[in-house]
Amino acid sequence: MGEAAGAPGGEGERILVVGPSWVGDMVMAQSLFKTLKARHPGCRIGVVAPGWSRPILERMDEVDEVAGLEVGHGEFGLATRRQLAASLRGRFDRAIVLPRSWKAALVPFLARIPRRTGFTGEQRYGLLNDRRPLDKATLDQTVKRFVALGLPREEAEGGDFVLPRPSLRLDIDNLVEQRLALGLSSRPAIGMMPGAEYGPAKQWPLAHFRELARALVVEGFEVRVLGGPKDVEAGETIADGLPHTHNLCGRTRLADAVDLLGDCRQVVTNDSGLMHVAAAVGTRVQALYGSSSPAYTPPLTDNAEIHYLALDCSPCFQRTCPLGHTDCLKRLTPERVLKAVLATPL
């Protein structure tokens, strides 16, 4: 996979996808890439994506090149978008814009890509020339919306189409290096992901994670707490003083997390980006849902168990609990999750 430079040499349709801005959504976008490769053999797929997502895209066999868009979160970055568009001009036959924002559609327009597909939204009438209405009842999952944009309009509207599962490639050499560098043991590993970028209403209580970690260690497991720099303190709350429990938050790159999750027997995770990574590497997922809905953003795997209480106030889709109690997560007990983990044979 290369940078967005130089004309593609193979035959077949050249498709540019403007990717999403979240880890989980980028993983789910692979379902679209798989669909395009199956429907259009020989096509070449380029992805406009923020720099952080490159390690994820590099693990997808369907992605031929990444066009890095180095714009800060919430930043418009017109000059940067113009520069990127100029480098892409004449190189693609059509574009698919996954985000629904106006600025997301700007690069394909400035690159003069002939056909530009996306959902109607934010007055993008001049930027997109293949605008699709979004029927949220029919396209009731994020992954369905992504795949639908790669299908003919009449087929997409029914919502009844195949959704290929994401599957990220592992780097075994990197895994060995990480296990040595981080001092990990040969015990069977359980991953824990306490973070959720969206907000605290999606986060299982840290005390629950810690109680579960303690019980898992007694059962003979190693616990690996994974997350980004923002999750370091949460990881320490879980791991502090517990044997065979490693706070890896902020100590690994995204590519390392892919390999370390692939090495885990199971993961216990909030509805987060790393949940989707774990599902895409084939690890069994114990998925914890609070303010969000497992119907809308489920882990895309058959190897998962959903923990969701479906209280009258759920799902609220709020960043913080509007009622102030977060019972949807507090009442999901560590005992319940432990029982689910132990019910799966090693």
Secondary structure, DSSP 4 states (H G I P E B T S, - for coil): -EES-S---S-S-EEEEE--SSHHHHHHTHHHHHHHHHHSTT-EEEEEE-GGGHHHHTT-TT--EEEE----TT---HHHHHHHHHHHTTS-SEEEE-S-STGGGHHHHHTT-SEEEEE--TT-TTT-SEEE---TTTS-SHHHHHHHTTS-HHHHHH-----PPP-PPP-HHHHHHHHHHTT--SSPEEEEE---TT-GGG---HHHHHHHHHHHHHTT-EEEE---GGGHHHHHHHHTT-TTEEE-TTTS-HHHHHHHHHT-SEEEEESSHHHHHHHHTT-EEEEE-SSS-TTTS--SSSSEEEE----TT-----SS-TTS--HHHHTS-HHHHHHHHHTS--
